[in-house]
């Protein structure tokens, strides 16, 4: 994982290979030769945005499951957090121990040769995740030290060929079987940064490393069928130099979705940008609000290290785990919580115990409904006494600071709605609901159901919605210049504004991949009479008008970024919309999202857009 330090913002125009050469480099041994990966069309006219992750069937399981287990396990685990130098002094770290303790390559390889996680029990690990209420698992297949935890054919620096472990066992295959049997999704972490491969740091030899990396990823996809790939190590760095660029990330993302279009990929496949992968990855923190323009997942440790460190006993409490999960789910995110097995492959018992307690809370009284399939609601403000998530027409108010007898919990409403019933899960007590000021007072008649959090389920009658629209999309006129000069080169009807041209695409084969522009016109029809937030994700410039009023004005060329504006819209009414977008050099993206108190964030759908 990342070590927190200041690093420069990555430049927009890096890259050592074009997309075609990247794809040509991906064959990796007899298996790859026998089963070539499908290759999507490249060049002008390519749009790599195949769906909207906020609404796609492909990501549905991930959006519903909310809670996952992260596992950091590798050759570093063999040291269990401590390295004794030749002079007898001891240096402490975990998954970064080779670099932070400056362990020579030969010494690190020597200790890895004794690594024998014979007690790795995939069924026990999956059972621990199941007991915790975690519905997916992500395990390190290769961390920064380059050591592969499966029998890769690309090198001998792996668990089968360089350890004391049974060469007939494959822990990734074992975990895959156990996860499938339990109905749990399995994903793999893979570090782009590689401290061990001699070809990684030199731009002249980097293509050789990249070829092996692509081949390893193809092995993982072909042999284990992961639901998710979780990348890391994409940042600019030295010791060794990391030249991974935004263009490298775009090429890799294209390659992976050619291998398996259903794969979910995190944003560290690129440079952690809003346009990279399917979801963002805040680390050891919880965003204060939903992330604009991208799904997200907070990854955190159970103690203070990702890998096993025998001296680290600073464990999160079950209450902290549950409350983190409630905060994250109520803001529309996922929680990926880490365990670090010891050198024998055993998950520390304090981790198992705390996870089990969190799972007990989720299973009790149906309280898991505040997490699974639940998400952000703009209907109410986040209260000081807990968190509120929405699931259909139910709001789940998870109370972590229960009021004194007879005292109310105030809920601030951002839009008018009615509460038709209220009850405390796991309790027969009454909850009195009283309109008060800018919202409602909720007054329970009894005590909290437990010390962690008590959940009040509120059934609501939300604001009235207009019927779904019948639109077909917006008129898109595109020019082979970035000044909207002359007649457009092509005119189409785009079902949505969801363009991911990356480095090699454009609106049409007749338009080059740089210096073009598109103007979308027509009308947008909301289903709710509310204040909407319109969010664009763009590179290089965007301007957006609603009913002739400029709502977003981002006309200074920029890298991939989000811009927002608010506008009051009327349900069922068709409001005029115009979007002017230009692409100059480098990457090219243009996406249009909307959200409101009653509408969760999504790409504005086709049925609500009308050509004009």
Secondary structure, DSSP 8 states (H G I E B T S, - for coil): -----------SS--SS-HHHHHHTT--SHHHHHS-------STT-----S-TTT-GGGHHHHHH-EEEEE--SGGGGGTTEEE-TTS-EEE-STTHHHHTT--HHHHHHHHTT---TT--HHHHHHHHHHHT--EEEEEEE-TT--BSS--SS-S-BTTTSSSS-TT--HHHHHHHHHHHHT-EEEEEEES--SS-TTSS-TTTHHHHHHHHHHHHHHHHHHH--SEEEEE--S-BTTTTB---HHHHHHHHHHHHHH-TT-EEBGGGTTS-TTSSSEE--BS---SS--TTSEEEEEEESSS-SS--TT------HHHHHHHHHHHHHTT-EEEEEE---TTS---HHHHHHHHHHHHHHHGGGGGGGTTT-B--TTB---TTEEEEEETTEEEEEESS---TT--EEEEBSS--EEEEEEETT----EEEEEETTEEEEEESS--S-SS-EEEEEEEE------------EEEEEESSSS--SS-SEEEEESS-EEEEETT--SSTTS-SSSEEEEEEEEEE-SSSEEEEEEEEEESEEEEEETTEEEEEE-S--SSEEEEEEEEE-TT-EEEEEEEEEE-SS-EEEEEEEE-SSS-SEE--GGGEEE-
